[in-house]
Amino acid sequence: MRPSRIVLAAIAAGVVLVPFAVDGRFVWHIAILIGIKSLLALSLHLMLRIGQLSLAQAGFMGMGAYASALLTRDVGTPFLLGMSAGIAIPALAAWLIGSVILKVRGVNFALLTFVLGEAIVLVFVEFVFPFGGNNGIMRIPPAAILGFTLRSRESFYVLVLVTTAVALLVVRAMLSGQPGQVLRGLERNEPLVQSLGIEALAWRRFVFTVSAGIAGASGSLYAHYMGYISPEAFNVTATINALVMNVVGGVGAILGPLAGALLLVPLPELFRTALGWQQFLYGVSLLLLMVFLPQGLAGLARRLK
């Protein structure tokens, strides 16, 4: 293993172990939110790798959250089955819808996915049964695995870590080897890819499906951690935040969305004492990051390397 990878692995391990070292309720809370939001950012990252901006990722997250919450609370489905449904349902929806909307590219695709995401949220708002309307869903049961209920934040943090690691492995497998070459070709020169006999639409639909499944996993974890969900948590603002995490972390690196979440999720808390200036200071911080790190944290890491 190259020394740079050893250093990177050591840094990653140190970041993961920080909550165990500090051991504070607020630190555990922030660490869990970083993991959940990094999953949403990772789902968007996968679409950006094929040159497509999907603004429906938060909507898919909401589908996963509502599916898992309703199945576990109202049907009595075990958590793992509820989470599996929370992954499968948005993935299936993306697969079905993708065959239509993925025929367009660029701004038109972004607008279509924006409408799709807003339509999903509108369904949650308008259908009081079973989604609760604007009031959302309360009393969502905590996650439980093999009879062990994850009531403590420490145990739920481990679940988030495992889920994020699995999602990273899936994305890494898709971006490596021959699949990775195809996906890079879709971004850079799709006509050339098609000339080789590769069905570009089928590959884009596959990526769209996997990205929706990862977003659904994020929503399932969010629902069972918070114990309450409402439509406003899954509007387009959540997707824009995930996009900013990708840009700040570095779109060209698989760890970019995680690095962006690690930096941006705790950032508003640093300005909590200046409540009146919180949004302003947060915006200035983002602006400075964009100016001085145009390629994100991944670009800085490459320069240091």
Secondary structure as UniProt FT lines:
FT   HELIX           3..22
FT   HELIX           25..48
FT   TURN            49..51
FT   HELIX           57..70
FT   HELIX           71..75
FT   HELIX           79..101
FT   TURN            102..103
FT   HELIX           106..126
FT   HELIX           128..131
FT   HELIX           133..135
FT   STRAND          144..145
FT   TURN            146..147
FT   STRAND          148..149
FT   HELIX           153..175
FT   HELIX           177..188
FT   HELIX           190..195
FT   TURN            196..197
FT   HELIX           200..226
FT   HELIX           231..234
FT   HELIX           236..249
FT   TURN            251..252
FT   TURN            254..255
FT   HELIX           256..264
FT   TURN            265..266
FT   HELIX           267..270
FT   TURN            271..273
FT   HELIX           275..277
FT   HELIX           278..292
FT   TURN            294..295
FT   HELIX           296..304
//
